[in-house]
């Protein structure tokens, strides 16, 4: 049963996760206003081609706007009178944040304030927003739990995502704005980002170019297939958090609050060694990779593993797509999209 007749705002709609979330909502019969600046962080044509698919739906409206232009964003909120907002717009990438810090401040902090202000002014029922598994930073306690400390980020990107969670909590506490933060664990799949490992490895292997393997391959990731990410988001949108009246900062968990605030991991709960991941890519391509074994890069985390028990408890779901299925689906898409 539909939980709103009004359009749902999806920011970052031309991006990887934003595109898939928008498409799922449209397929389910919801109206979607997709907002995106369409910057040139990676291939604009890929973003435009995603948008072309969304524009094929009668219930999709696209707004090319810059989130940090607060008054412009407020006018979008006023025009469409949203009840639910899914904020997936952000400057992504751990390594890029080492060399372009100002873009992360503009998009991830200033832009997020515009979203929060729109949600506050127009009484949004629920704000769902992208955080990141990167917030766990120097934490070495596996699997990563939403109740672990996130006080030691290893990159500016991770720091901005922690700031998003703190900002959302402040608005939840001060203005009773229900918000849910989602810590994504290495999302991958068709229409993925060209700066992500699967895309880079596939392209390089097909072009007979070497791939860079950091930390000499001693890394593992909780690779999470895009359809699983979207299912988690889709179930959480109508799951509006409420404050815990018994919350006590000395004894309660940090992922919940007296305010209407929640944080969830969205990961596969099944980490895969990087070298095994590469082997699966090689198997699907029918080609071996030439590997440049390199030390761990600044800002990288050697291991990531998501505890998804909170997601399971709240919405009865946990991601389960194997990398065998996910990589096969991606490579089939890649070969079709690039005609290789």
C-alpha positions as CSV (number, residue, x, y, z in Angstrom):
1,X,0.0,0.0,0.0
2,X,1.3,3.5,-0.9
3,X,2.5,5.6,2.0
4,X,2.4,8.9,0.1
5,X,0.6,10.4,-2.9
6,X,3.1,13.3,-3.1
7,X,6.4,13.1,-5.0
8,X,9.4,11.8,-3.2
9,X,12.6,13.9,-3.5
10,X,15.7,11.9,-4.4
11,X,18.8,14.0,-4.5
12,X,21.8,12.6,-6.5
13,X,19.3,11.0,-8.9
14,X,21.8,10.9,-11.7
15,X,24.3,9.1,-9.5
16,X,24.7,5.3,-9.1
17,X,22.6,4.7,-6.0
18,X,20.2,7.6,-6.6
19,X,19.4,6.3,-10.1
20,X,18.5,2.8,-8.8
21,X,16.5,4.2,-5.9
22,X,14.6,6.5,-8.2
23,X,13.9,3.7,-10.7
24,X,12.7,1.4,-7.9
25,X,10.3,4.0,-6.5
26,X,8.9,4.7,-10.0
27,X,8.5,1.0,-10.7
28,X,6.5,0.8,-7.4
29,X,4.2,3.5,-8.6
30,X,5.5,6.5,-6.7
31,X,6.1,10.0,-8.1
32,X,9.8,11.1,-8.0
33,X,11.5,14.4,-8.2
34,X,15.1,13.7,-9.0
35,X,17.6,16.5,-8.2
36,X,21.2,16.5,-9.4
37,X,23.9,19.0,-10.3
38,X,25.5,16.6,-12.8
39,X,29.1,17.6,-12.1
40,X,32.1,16.2,-14.0
41,X,33.6,14.1,-11.2
42,X,33.2,11.2,-13.6
43,X,31.7,10.6,-17.1
44,X,28.8,12.9,-17.5
45,X,27.4,10.7,-20.3
46,X,26.9,7.9,-17.9
47,X,24.9,10.2,-15.7
48,X,22.9,11.5,-18.6
49,X,22.1,7.9,-19.8
50,X,20.9,7.0,-16.3
51,X,18.6,10.1,-16.4
52,X,17.3,9.2,-19.9
53,X,15.9,6.0,-18.4
54,X,14.3,7.8,-15.5
55,X,12.8,10.4,-17.9
56,X,11.0,7.6,-19.7
57,X,8.6,7.5,-16.7
58,X,5.6,9.8,-16.7
59,X,5.9,10.3,-12.9
60,X,9.6,11.5,-13.0
61,X,10.5,15.1,-12.9
62,X,14.2,16.2,-13.1
63,X,15.6,19.3,-11.5
64,X,19.2,20.2,-12.2
65,X,20.1,22.2,-9.1
66,X,23.1,22.8,-6.8
67,X,22.4,21.7,-3.3
68,X,24.5,24.4,-1.7
69,X,22.2,27.1,-3.2
70,X,19.9,27.1,-0.3
71,X,17.2,29.4,-1.6
72,X,16.9,27.5,-4.8
73,X,16.6,24.2,-2.9
74,X,13.9,25.7,-0.6
75,X,11.9,26.8,-3.7
76,X,12.0,23.1,-4.9
77,X,10.6,22.0,-1.5
78,X,7.9,24.6,-1.7
79,X,6.9,23.7,-5.2
80,X,6.5,20.0,-4.7
81,X,5.5,19.7,-1.0
82,X,7.4,16.5,-0.3
83,X,6.6,14.3,2.6
84,X,9.7,12.0,2.2
85,X,13.2,13.0,1.2
86,X,16.0,10.6,0.2
87,X,19.3,12.5,0.2
88,X,21.9,10.6,-1.8
89,X,23.7,13.5,-3.4
90,X,27.3,13.9,-2.2
91,X,30.8,14.3,-3.3
92,X,32.0,10.7,-3.1
93,X,35.4,9.1,-3.0
94,X,37.9,8.7,-0.2
95,X,41.0,9.4,-2.3
96,X,39.5,12.4,-4.1
97,X,39.0,14.0,-0.7
98,X,42.7,14.0,-0.1
99,X,43.3,16.4,-3.0
100,X,40.0,18.3,-3.4
101,X,38.8,19.0,0.1
102,X,36.7,22.1,-0.7
103,X,34.3,20.1,-2.9
104,X,33.5,17.9,0.0
105,X,32.7,20.9,2.2
106,X,30.5,22.5,-0.5
107,X,28.5,19.3,-1.3
108,X,28.5,17.2,1.8
109,X,28.2,19.9,4.4
110,X,26.8,23.1,2.8
111,X,24.5,21.0,0.5
112,X,23.3,18.9,3.4
113,X,22.4,22.0,5.4
114,X,20.2,23.1,2.5
115,X,18.4,19.7,2.6
116,X,18.0,19.9,6.4
117,X,16.6,23.4,6.2
118,X,14.1,22.3,3.5
119,X,13.0,19.4,5.6
120,X,12.6,21.6,8.7
121,X,10.7,24.4,7.0
122,X,8.3,22.1,5.1
123,X,7.7,19.5,7.9
124,X,9.1,16.5,6.1
125,X,7.9,13.2,7.6
126,X,11.2,11.4,7.2
127,X,14.6,12.3,5.8
128,X,16.7,9.2,4.7
129,X,20.3,10.2,3.9
130,X,23.5,8.5,2.8
131,X,26.3,8.1,5.3
132,X,29.1,5.7,4.6
133,X,31.0,2.7,6.1
134,X,34.0,5.0,5.9
135,X,32.9,6.6,9.2
136,X,34.3,3.6,11.1
137,X,37.8,4.8,10.3
138,X,40.5,3.4,12.6
139,X,38.1,1.0,14.3
140,X,39.4,-2.5,14.0
141,X,36.6,-4.3,15.9
142,X,34.8,-6.5,13.3
143,X,32.0,-6.6,12.3
144,X,31.4,-2.9,12.4
145,X,28.4,-2.1,14.5
146,X,26.3,1.1,14.5
147,X,27.1,1.2,18.2
148,X,30.8,1.3,17.7
149,X,32.7,4.6,18.1
150,X,33.3,6.6,14.9
151,X,35.5,9.2,16.5
152,X,38.6,8.5,14.3
153,X,37.9,9.0,10.6
154,X,40.8,8.4,8.2
155,X,39.7,10.7,5.4
156,X,37.9,14.0,5.0
157,X,35.2,12.2,3.1
158,X,34.6,10.0,6.1
159,X,34.7,13.1,8.4
160,X,32.0,14.8,6.3
161,X,29.8,11.7,6.5
162,X,30.2,11.6,10.3
163,X,29.3,15.3,10.3
164,X,26.1,14.5,8.3
165,X,25.0,12.1,11.1
166,X,25.7,14.7,13.8
167,X,23.9,17.4,11.8
168,X,20.9,15.2,11.3
169,X,20.8,14.4,15.0
170,X,20.9,18.1,15.8
171,X,17.9,18.8,13.6
172,X,16.1,15.7,15.0
173,X,16.7,17.0,18.5
174,X,16.0,20.7,17.9
175,X,13.2,20.5,15.3
176,X,11.8,17.0,15.8
177,X,12.9,16.1,12.2
178,X,12.9,12.3,11.9
179,X,16.0,11.2,10.1
180,X,17.7,7.9,9.2
181,X,21.4,7.6,8.2
182,X,22.6,4.8,6.0
183,X,26.1,3.5,6.2
184,X,26.7,1.9,2.8
185,X,29.3,-0.8,2.4
186,X,31.0,-0.8,-1.0
187,X,27.9,-0.8,-3.3
188,X,28.5,-2.2,-6.7
189,X,26.6,-3.4,-9.8
190,X,25.2,-2.3,-13.2
191,X,25.4,1.4,-13.9
192,X,28.1,1.7,-11.2
193,X,30.6,4.5,-10.7
194,X,33.8,4.5,-12.9
195,X,36.0,5.4,-9.9
196,X,35.1,2.2,-8.0
197,X,37.3,-0.9,-8.0
198,X,35.0,-3.3,-10.0
199,X,34.6,-0.7,-12.8
200,X,38.3,0.1,-12.9
201,X,39.4,-3.6,-12.8
202,X,37.0,-4.6,-15.5
203,X,38.0,-1.8,-17.8
204,X,41.7,-2.3,-17.3
205,X,41.6,-6.1,-17.8
206,X,39.6,-5.8,-21.0
207,X,42.1,-3.2,-22.3
208,X,45.1,-5.4,-21.3
209,X,46.3,-2.7,-18.8
210,X,47.6,-3.5,-15.3
211,X,45.5,-3.0,-12.2
212,X,46.7,-1.5,-8.9
213,X,46.2,-3.8,-5.9
214,X,46.7,-1.9,-2.7
215,X,48.1,-3.3,0.6
216,X,49.5,-6.1,-1.5
217,X,46.0,-7.5,-1.8
218,X,45.6,-7.9,2.0
219,X,42.2,-6.2,2.0
220,X,38.6,-7.3,2.4
221,X,35.3,-5.6,1.7
222,X,31.7,-6.2,2.4
223,X,30.7,-5.8,-1.2
224,X,27.0,-5.0,-1.4
225,X,25.0,-5.5,-4.6
226,X,23.0,-2.5,-5.7
227,X,19.6,-4.2,-5.7
228,X,20.2,-5.2,-2.0
229,X,21.2,-1.6,-1.2
230,X,18.0,-0.3,-2.9
231,X,15.8,-2.9,-1.1
232,X,17.1,-1.7,2.3
233,X,16.5,1.9,1.4
234,X,13.0,1.2,0.0
235,X,12.0,-0.6,3.2
236,X,13.4,2.2,5.4
237,X,11.7,5.2,3.7
238,X,8.3,4.6,5.4
239,X,10.0,3.3,8.6
240,X,10.0,6.6,10.5
241,X,12.1,6.6,13.6
242,X,10.7,7.8,16.9
243,X,12.7,8.9,20.0
244,X,13.3,6.5,22.8
245,X,11.8,8.0,25.9
246,X,14.0,5.8,28.1
247,X,17.2,6.9,26.3
248,X,20.1,7.7,28.6
249,X,23.5,8.8,27.3
250,X,25.3,6.7,29.9
251,X,23.7,3.4,29.0
252,X,22.0,3.7,25.6
253,X,23.4,2.9,22.2
254,X,24.7,5.8,19.9
255,X,22.7,4.7,16.9
256,X,19.5,5.7,18.6
257,X,18.4,8.7,20.6
258,X,15.8,10.5,22.6
259,X,15.3,12.3,19.3
260,X,13.7,10.7,16.2
261,X,17.1,9.5,14.8
262,X,18.5,6.2,13.6
263,X,21.6,4.9,11.8
264,X,21.8,1.6,10.0
265,X,24.5,-0.4,8.2
266,X,23.6,-1.6,4.8
267,X,26.2,-4.2,3.9
268,X,26.3,-7.9,2.9
269,X,27.6,-9.2,6.2
270,X,30.0,-11.4,4.3
271,X,33.4,-9.8,3.6
272,X,35.3,-11.0,0.6
273,X,39.1,-10.9,0.1
274,X,40.1,-8.5,-2.6
275,X,42.2,-11.1,-4.4
276,X,39.2,-13.4,-4.5
277,X,37.1,-10.6,-5.8
278,X,39.6,-10.0,-8.6
279,X,39.6,-13.8,-9.4
280,X,35.9,-13.7,-9.9
281,X,36.2,-10.7,-12.3
282,X,38.9,-12.6,-14.2
283,X,36.7,-15.7,-14.4
284,X,33.8,-13.7,-15.8
285,X,36.0,-11.9,-18.3
286,X,38.0,-15.0,-19.3
287,X,41.2,-13.0,-18.9
288,X,43.9,-12.7,-16.3
289,X,44.9,-9.4,-14.7
290,X,48.4,-8.0,-14.5
291,X,48.6,-6.8,-10.9
292,X,50.7,-4.0,-9.5
293,X,51.1,-4.9,-5.9
294,X,51.2,-1.6,-3.9
295,X,51.2,-0.5,-0.2
296,X,48.0,0.6,1.5
297,X,46.8,4.1,0.4
298,X,46.3,7.0,2.8
299,X,42.7,7.0,3.9
300,X,42.0,3.3,3.1
301,X,40.7,0.8,5.6
302,X,42.2,-2.7,5.3
303,X,39.0,-4.5,6.3
304,X,35.3,-3.8,6.4
305,X,32.5,-6.0,7.6
306,X,28.9,-4.9,8.4
307,X,26.8,-6.0,11.3
308,X,23.3,-5.8,9.8
309,X,21.3,-7.1,12.8
310,X,19.7,-3.7,13.3
311,X,18.5,-3.6,9.7
312,X,17.1,-7.1,10.1
313,X,15.4,-6.2,13.4
314,X,13.8,-3.1,12.0
315,X,12.6,-4.1,8.5
316,X,13.2,-7.9,8.3
317,X,15.8,-7.7,5.6
318,X,19.5,-8.2,5.1
319,X,21.5,-8.2,1.8
320,X,22.4,-11.6,0.5
321,X,23.4,-11.4,-3.2
322,X,26.8,-13.2,-3.7
323,X,29.7,-11.5,-5.5
324,X,29.5,-14.3,-8.0
325,X,26.0,-13.2,-9.1
326,X,26.7,-9.5,-8.7
327,X,30.0,-9.4,-10.7
328,X,28.4,-11.5,-13.4
329,X,25.5,-9.0,-13.7
330,X,27.9,-6.0,-13.7
331,X,30.1,-7.4,-16.4
332,X,27.1,-8.4,-18.6
333,X,25.9,-4.8,-18.2
334,X,29.4,-3.4,-18.9
335,X,29.9,-5.4,-22.1
336,X,26.5,-4.3,-23.4
337,X,26.8,-0.7,-22.4
338,X,30.3,-0.3,-23.9
339,X,29.9,-2.8,-26.7
340,X,32.9,-4.8,-25.8
